[in-house]
Amino acid sequence: MIDELAYAGPEHLDAAFVAGFDRKQGYPDPAEDLDALAAQGLGADSTLVDLGTGTGQFALAAARRFGRVTAVDVSPAMLALLRARAGDAGLGNLDCVRAGFLSYSHAGPLADAVYTRHALHQLPDFWKALALERIARMLRPGGVLRLRDLIYDFRPDETEEVFRNWFGYAAADPAEGYTSEDYAEHIRTEFSTFRWLLEPMLAAAGFEIADVAYQGRLYGAYTCVKR
Ligand SMILES: C[S@@+](CC[C@H](N)C(=O)[O-])C[C@H]1O[C@@H](n2cnc3c(N)ncnc32)[C@H](O)[C@@H]1O
């Protein structure tokens, strides 16, 4: 077994980085993802697991809409911030668990949904495929995986063109967003994979893709149903 903390991205373990994380990310409105899950039948009685929850921007919003949310992350710093936020918000239906894609053990009834955003790319492809299979096992039949990640939707020979265009959108100030150096580090050290590799992994784990959308040939949003 790999040490998931060693793959987690050192910045995600750093309390100072975590404190500025939401500002740097410019987190999108969670409504689109909440609606995508509601469109698959999730409601006030449903259970959801958020893997790689980070500061819990989605988990907090999901706990206001769904029955029970389990927010999972390997980073103690991320979870400490989220626990404080959940306490401030008085959300008694949000549990925080320190674990990873490969080590989280789902107890109790199978979940109705799993959500994961911008976290699966921390794992190399072999481990990503195992993580997807583990996700399928924690879901009930007909359960939903909403997956967002930085995924490469292009052929290898288009790499330079797509990355050049992407770097054009980089932030100048590292406190305000991801800079071109952050993007370069992502490419060098993290494990975003090609769309044409990820989709067979989803199928092998037992998922059917119900809906998929890409932005900039880099950011994928999938709604998958466990067969
Ligand atoms: C870029 S952040 C995204 C956080 C959040 N999902 C969001 O969209 O704001 C990636 C998160 O994945 C977590 N992470 C990294 N490797 C992980 C693993 N193997 N299992 C679970 N979480 C992991 C990091 O600690 C970090 O909180």
The ligand as a Gaussian input file, in Angstrom:
#p B3LYP/6-31G(d) Opt

LIG

0 1
 C       -7.055000      20.446000      -4.434000
 S       -7.697000      19.896000      -2.923000
 C       -9.451000      19.841000      -3.272000
 C      -10.284000      19.935000      -2.026000
 C      -11.800000      19.988000      -2.248000
 N      -12.317000      18.761000      -2.792000
 C      -12.174000      21.155000      -3.111000
 O      -12.638000      20.954000      -4.232000
 O      -12.007000      22.298000      -2.627000
 C       -7.243000      18.199000      -2.837000
 C       -7.592000      17.552000      -1.521000
 O       -7.388000      16.138000      -1.620000
 C       -6.799000      15.688000      -0.430000
 N       -6.149000      14.422000      -0.744000
 C       -4.963000      14.227000      -1.347000
 N       -4.707000      12.916000      -1.490000
 C       -5.770000      12.261000      -0.955000
 C       -6.100000      10.889000      -0.784000
 N       -5.307000       9.921000      -1.220000
 N       -7.274000      10.581000      -0.197000
 C       -8.110000      11.568000       0.235000
 N       -7.837000      12.885000       0.125000
 C       -6.686000      13.222000      -0.477000
 C       -5.865000      16.816000      -0.032000
 O       -5.504000      16.750000       1.317000
 C       -6.725000      18.025000      -0.366000
 O       -7.539000      18.380000       0.710000

